[in-house]
Amino acid sequence: MLPLHINVTDKKVLIVGGGKIATRRLQTFLNEGATIRVVSPEASKEIEELAETGVIQWEQKEITIEDLNSASIIIAATNHPEINEWIAEKASEHQLVNVVSSAEKGNLTIPKFVTKGRLTFSVSTNGASPLLAKQICEQIGNQFDEEFISELNRMYEERQNKKRNF
Amino acid sequence: MLPLHINVTDKKVLIVGGGKIATRRLQTFLNEGATIRVVSPEASKEIEELAETGVIQWEQKEITIEDLNSASIIIAATNHPEINEWIAEKASEHQLVNVVSSAEKGNLTIPKFVTKGRLTFSVSTNGASPLLAKQICEQIGNQFDEEFISELNRMYEERQNKKRNF
């Protein structure tokens, strides 16, 4: 697994499933401006509300192969591992698929991460302990104070000015 | 930018350009088992040698629009920012493009990262200072000793056994 930072703004993200993990993943991508479609016979209250207000699209039905076509990123988060794995098998080679029931069946995992101003870092234990990854992430986050984050902003502005004057 | 961990094994990666940065990016993806094609009139010695031994494919020519088609990931790393930006514009919506001359023109950046056993973490300052990102990454890496990494391995095995016995 290679850590990459991806701009998912306006990227089509398909969430299959409507439970807790599906909802958490949805929020991660929604926060980054992705265009989200949920396919699931049932869904959490959050998903229901987001769909009602038109922030996301929710199709209340079982997943079919046609649903997979247009998404750049697919989160296979149903309660049925065999359905999740079927999604990973049927996805095209350009698509990124996160299989929540068994990460190694997909080609995408979502690490724990912290964003503080311009600083972003991610931690993954590659399946050893998501809880520990979260704790490590928080601990590392605490090592960077407001002053450091402001300094990063200043460095960024300076670098942009240099580029413009080049 | 959302930090995601992606399995690039056998993914088609197109490197446009053959200089220092192109070579460094190439090595990152090659280490992870990607299938690499370089398109560039000129290339570094490393690229030349890798192409000669058949580890990668190198087409000694200028980039054309047809070259972009089949890649899942494109690294636009020529010395000409306008060519790099043209690549980002012409890429399809499913493709991930890293524009080395101006990261914000692409939808993919490659953060500094460290892998120690099952632990992977990445650091990006989102354009403020790649050098500082590298230093932070090394500092954080030093906080985890061999014992911790072994413990992570043990936790992983335990978790896999639980899954199997479920």
Chai-1 contact restraints between the chains, C-beta under 6 A:
chainA,res_idxA,chainB,res_idxB,connection_type,confidence,min_distance_angstrom,max_distance_angstrom,comment,restraint_id
A,M1,B,H5,contact,1.0,0.0,6.0,A-B,restraint_1
A,M1,B,N7,contact,1.0,0.0,6.0,A-B,restraint_2
A,L2,B,I6,contact,1.0,0.0,6.0,A-B,restraint_3
A,L2,B,V8,contact,1.0,0.0,6.0,A-B,restraint_4
A,L2,B,E32,contact,1.0,0.0,6.0,A-B,restraint_5
A,P3,B,H5,contact,1.0,0.0,6.0,A-B,restraint_6
A,P3,B,P111,contact,1.0,0.0,6.0,A-B,restraint_7
A,P3,B,F113,contact,1.0,0.0,6.0,A-B,restraint_8
A,P3,B,T120,contact,1.0,0.0,6.0,A-B,restraint_9
A,P3,B,S122,contact,1.0,0.0,6.0,A-B,restraint_10
A,L4,B,L4,contact,1.0,0.0,6.0,A-B,restraint_11
A,L4,B,I6,contact,1.0,0.0,6.0,A-B,restraint_12
A,L4,B,L108,contact,1.0,0.0,6.0,A-B,restraint_13
A,H5,B,M1,contact,1.0,0.0,6.0,A-B,restraint_14
A,H5,B,P3,contact,1.0,0.0,6.0,A-B,restraint_15
A,H5,B,T109,contact,1.0,0.0,6.0,A-B,restraint_16
A,H5,B,P111,contact,1.0,0.0,6.0,A-B,restraint_17
A,H5,B,S124,contact,1.0,0.0,6.0,A-B,restraint_18
A,I6,B,L2,contact,1.0,0.0,6.0,A-B,restraint_19
A,I6,B,L4,contact,1.0,0.0,6.0,A-B,restraint_20
A,I6,B,L108,contact,1.0,0.0,6.0,A-B,restraint_21
A,N7,B,M1,contact,1.0,0.0,6.0,A-B,restraint_22
A,N7,B,N107,contact,1.0,0.0,6.0,A-B,restraint_23
A,V8,B,L2,contact,1.0,0.0,6.0,A-B,restraint_24
A,E32,B,L2,contact,1.0,0.0,6.0,A-B,restraint_25
A,S72,B,H94,contact,1.0,0.0,6.0,A-B,restraint_26
A,H94,B,S72,contact,1.0,0.0,6.0,A-B,restraint_27
A,H94,B,H94,contact,1.0,0.0,6.0,A-B,restraint_28
A,N107,B,N7,contact,1.0,0.0,6.0,A-B,restraint_29
A,L108,B,L4,contact,1.0,0.0,6.0,A-B,restraint_30
A,L108,B,I6,contact,1.0,0.0,6.0,A-B,restraint_31
A,T109,B,H5,contact,1.0,0.0,6.0,A-B,restraint_32
A,P111,B,P3,contact,1.0,0.0,6.0,A-B,restraint_33
A,P111,B,H5,contact,1.0,0.0,6.0,A-B,restraint_34
A,F113,B,P3,contact,1.0,0.0,6.0,A-B,restraint_35
A,R118,B,T125,contact,1.0,0.0,6.0,A-B,restraint_36
A,R118,B,N126,contact,1.0,0.0,6.0,A-B,restraint_37
A,R118,B,A128,contact,1.0,0.0,6.0,A-B,restraint_38
A,L119,B,T125,contact,1.0,0.0,6.0,A-B,restraint_39
A,T120,B,P3,contact,1.0,0.0,6.0,A-B,restraint_40
A,T120,B,S124,contact,1.0,0.0,6.0,A-B,restraint_41
A,F121,B,V123,contact,1.0,0.0,6.0,A-B,restraint_42
A,S122,B,P3,contact,1.0,0.0,6.0,A-B,restraint_43
A,S122,B,S122,contact,1.0,0.0,6.0,A-B,restraint_44
A,V123,B,F121,contact,1.0,0.0,6.0,A-B,restraint_45
A,S124,B,H5,contact,1.0,0.0,6.0,A-B,restraint_46
A,S124,B,T120,contact,1.0,0.0,6.0,A-B,restraint_47
A,T125,B,R118,contact,1.0,0.0,6.0,A-B,restraint_48
A,T125,B,L119,contact,1.0,0.0,6.0,A-B,restraint_49
A,T125,B,L152,contact,1.0,0.0,6.0,A-B,restraint_50
A,N126,B,R118,contact,1.0,0.0,6.0,A-B,restraint_51
A,G127,B,Y156,contact,1.0,0.0,6.0,A-B,restraint_52
A,A128,B,R118,contact,1.0,0.0,6.0,A-B,restraint_53
A,A128,B,L152,contact,1.0,0.0,6.0,A-B,restraint_54
A,A128,B,M155,contact,1.0,0.0,6.0,A-B,restraint_55
A,A128,B,Y156,contact,1.0,0.0,6.0,A-B,restraint_56
A,S129,B,M155,contact,1.0,0.0,6.0,A-B,restraint_57
A,I140,B,I140,contact,1.0,0.0,6.0,A-B,restraint_58
A,L152,B,T125,contact,1.0,0.0,6.0,A-B,restraint_59
A,L152,B,A128,contact,1.0,0.0,6.0,A-B,restraint_60
A,M155,B,A128,contact,1.0,0.0,6.0,A-B,restraint_61
A,M155,B,S129,contact,1.0,0.0,6.0,A-B,restraint_62
A,Y156,B,G127,contact,1.0,0.0,6.0,A-B,restraint_63
A,Y156,B,A128,contact,1.0,0.0,6.0,A-B,restraint_64
